[in-house]
Amino acid sequence: MRLQKKHLKTEHLLHNDNTEVIAFSLQNDGYTVGIPSLGSADTIAPAVTKGNTTLLDWINEEIKSLGEENFFHADYEATLTDTYGSEYEESLVVEGGVTDAE
């Protein structure tokens, strides 16, 4: 992602994490996100020990169940909208464990 100072065509910051760029631009007047996404999207997800299918199946079912309630969007709105804004919610939140790549 790239940040630009508003009204200037000069690049000021380049960072390796899209969410940090979004947060910086919202918290620092005069900056805007010049490139909304750069590189492949990474998904943060729980992990289990290889072979622990009982826990893996439970986690997957729980994520699906929470997705039916729109839990992850509600949690984002309650805790992260001030940091990242509502404009990026759909690109940052994975509901029910299903990404666009699937």
Contacts in CASP RR format, 6 or more apart in sequence:
PFRMAT RR
TARGET T0000
AUTHOR 0000-0000-0000
METHOD contacts of the structure
MODEL  1
MRLQKKHLKTEHLLHNDNTEVIAFSLQNDGYTVGIPSLGSADTIAPAVTK
GNTTLLDWINEEIKSLGEENFFHADYEATLTDTYGSEYEESLVVEGGVTD
AE
1 14 0 8 1.000
1 15 0 8 1.000
1 17 0 8 1.000
1 18 0 8 1.000
1 21 0 8 1.000
1 22 0 8 1.000
1 33 0 8 1.000
1 34 0 8 1.000
1 35 0 8 1.000
1 36 0 8 1.000
1 37 0 8 1.000
1 38 0 8 1.000
2 11 0 8 1.000
2 13 0 8 1.000
2 14 0 8 1.000
2 21 0 8 1.000
2 33 0 8 1.000
2 34 0 8 1.000
2 35 0 8 1.000
2 38 0 8 1.000
3 11 0 8 1.000
3 12 0 8 1.000
3 13 0 8 1.000
3 14 0 8 1.000
3 15 0 8 1.000
3 21 0 8 1.000
3 24 0 8 1.000
3 25 0 8 1.000
3 31 0 8 1.000
3 32 0 8 1.000
3 33 0 8 1.000
3 34 0 8 1.000
4 10 0 8 1.000
4 11 0 8 1.000
4 12 0 8 1.000
4 31 0 8 1.000
4 32 0 8 1.000
4 33 0 8 1.000
4 34 0 8 1.000
5 12 0 8 1.000
5 30 0 8 1.000
5 31 0 8 1.000
6 30 0 8 1.000
6 31 0 8 1.000
6 32 0 8 1.000
12 31 0 8 1.000
13 21 0 8 1.000
13 24 0 8 1.000
13 31 0 8 1.000
15 21 0 8 1.000
15 24 0 8 1.000
18 36 0 8 1.000
18 37 0 8 1.000
18 38 0 8 1.000
19 84 0 8 1.000
19 92 0 8 1.000
21 33 0 8 1.000
22 33 0 8 1.000
22 84 0 8 1.000
22 85 0 8 1.000
22 88 0 8 1.000
23 83 0 8 1.000
23 84 0 8 1.000
24 31 0 8 1.000
25 31 0 8 1.000
25 32 0 8 1.000
25 33 0 8 1.000
26 83 0 8 1.000
26 84 0 8 1.000
26 85 0 8 1.000
27 83 0 8 1.000
36 88 0 8 1.000
36 91 0 8 1.000
37 91 0 8 1.000
41 99 0 8 1.000
41 100 0 8 1.000
41 101 0 8 1.000
43 94 0 8 1.000
43 99 0 8 1.000
45 97 0 8 1.000
46 59 0 8 1.000
48 55 0 8 1.000
48 56 0 8 1.000
48 59 0 8 1.000
49 55 0 8 1.000
60 97 0 8 1.000
63 96 0 8 1.000
63 97 0 8 1.000
64 96 0 8 1.000
64 97 0 8 1.000
66 72 0 8 1.000
66 96 0 8 1.000
67 95 0 8 1.000
67 96 0 8 1.000
67 97 0 8 1.000
68 96 0 8 1.000
70 95 0 8 1.000
71 95 0 8 1.000
72 93 0 8 1.000
72 94 0 8 1.000
72 95 0 8 1.000
72 96 0 8 1.000
73 89 0 8 1.000
73 93 0 8 1.000
73 95 0 8 1.000
76 89 0 8 1.000
76 92 0 8 1.000
76 93 0 8 1.000
77 86 0 8 1.000
77 89 0 8 1.000
80 92 0 8 1.000
81 89 0 8 1.000
84 92 0 8 1.000
END
